[in-house]
Amino acid sequence: MAGLVYGQLTAGHETTTALLATGIKELLAQRDRWAELCADPALAQVVRVNLKGPWLCAKACVPVMRDGGGGAIVNVSSATVLSGSPLWAHYVASKGGVMALTRAMAREAGDLGIRVNTIAPGFTLTDASRALIEDAETYGVARGAIKRSATPEDIVGTALYLASPASAFVTGQTIVVDGGRQFL
């Protein structure tokens, strides 16, 4: 089922930070059902989780951050947006929307002292990906400059950087964390 993770990261500072990460596990299990997945109800669900989720979380966080003197919002998109993926048009479009939303929110919230950025992870080894993809341990490894799959721990450093004062002059950006599978 669709999942929305909303939490707070702290990196030794008082800036309020929201990590907005969304994803739909069913997409991995049902890749061969493109026409059905892209039907209006399925498309609406993907957009509701992947795009509306971060929008609603930001809507809730911005007043608190504004009143607290600023903050950082870290959205999670996908590196798949940069290359596309067969049978995943609705997912790719929704995650591309997160990148566009990030840029618009960065412009709108910058004068409030709020930075908005996106992490775009590549394929990441998780319990779900291991259960759903037969060769998850080696999936896409040959395409990367770093010859291994990502783990959630590989994504955390970027999230902490974007949440911390070390990125005080970074906003509206997407940072791809995919071991060098794609370069911008």
Helices and strands as residue ranges (DSSP letters): E 2-8, E 16-24, H 25-29, H 34-37, H 40-47, I 48-52, H 53-67, E 71-76, H 80-83, H 89-109, G 110-112, E 114-121, H 127-132, G 141-143, H 152-163, G 165-167, E 174-177
